[in-house]
Amino acid sequence: MSILGTIIAGLVVGVLARVVLPGRQAYGWIVTILLGIAGALIGYWLADQLGVAQTRGIDWIRWILSVAVAAVLSVIFSAITKRRKAA
């Protein structure tokens, strides 16, 4: 992926992860994009490790894994930042 493609994929994955999660997330768009990029990279790596073959069209399994990973990263990020604010 190119850098611009990675940023765009990260934006899409990050937004989808926020939509999937219940409630309001207390962070902005930059963190959403960064978590989305990390989710996309880890999700694509995980799909490769699981033996998911690349297809000519949309790789739905890769996208679903990417959104799931970004959602998990979002929950972890929210938990860490809540603890830091409470202290």
C-alpha positions in Angstrom: 0.0 0.0 0.0 1.1 3.5 -0.6 1.3 6.0 2.2 -1.8 7.9 1.0 -3.7 4.5 0.6 -2.7 3.5 4.1 -4.0 6.8 5.5 -7.3 6.5 3.6 -7.7 2.8 4.7 -6.8 3.8 8.2 -9.5 6.5 8.2 -12.1 4.1 6.9 -11.1 1.3 9.3 -11.0 3.7 12.2 -14.4 5.2 11.5 -15.9 1.8 11.1 -14.4 0.7 14.4 -15.9 3.7 16.1 -19.3 2.9 14.6 -19.1 -0.7 15.8 -18.2 0.3 19.4 -21.1 1.3 21.7 -21.0 4.6 23.4 -18.9 7.7 22.7 -15.2 7.5 22.3 -13.3 10.3 24.0 -10.6 11.0 21.4 -10.4 12.9 18.1 -9.9 12.2 14.5 -6.1 12.0 14.5 -6.3 9.1 17.1 -9.1 7.5 15.1 -6.9 7.5 11.9 -3.9 6.2 13.8 -5.8 3.4 15.4 -7.4 2.7 12.1 -4.0 2.5 10.4 -2.6 0.2 13.1 -5.8 -1.9 12.9 -5.4 -2.2 9.1 -1.8 -3.2 9.2 -2.3 -5.7 12.0 -5.5 -7.0 10.4 -3.8 -7.6 7.1 -0.8 -9.2 8.8 -3.2 -11.4 10.8 -5.1 -12.4 7.6 -1.8 -13.4 6.0 -0.9 -15.5 9.1 -4.2 -17.2 8.9 -3.7 -18.1 5.2 -6.4 -15.8 3.8 -5.8 -15.6 0.1 -5.9 -12.2 -1.7 -8.7 -11.9 -4.1 -9.2 -9.7 -7.2 -12.1 -7.8 -5.6 -12.6 -6.6 -2.0 -10.9 -8.7 0.6 -13.8 -8.8 3.1 -12.1 -11.0 5.6 -9.1 -8.6 5.7 -11.4 -5.6 6.2 -13.4 -7.3 8.9 -10.2 -8.4 10.7 -8.9 -4.8 10.4 -12.0 -3.3 11.8 -12.1 -5.8 14.7 -8.4 -5.1 15.5 -9.0 -1.4 15.4 -12.0 -1.7 17.7 -9.9 -3.7 20.2 -7.1 -1.1 20.0 -9.7 1.6 20.6 -11.0 -0.1 23.7 -7.4 -0.5 25.0 -6.6 3.1 24.2 -9.8 4.3 25.9 -9.0 2.2 29.0 -5.4 3.5 29.2 -6.4 7.1 28.8 -9.3 6.9 31.3 -6.9 5.5 34.0 -4.4 8.2 33.3 -7.1 11.0 33.7 -8.4 9.4 36.9 -5.0 9.4 38.6 
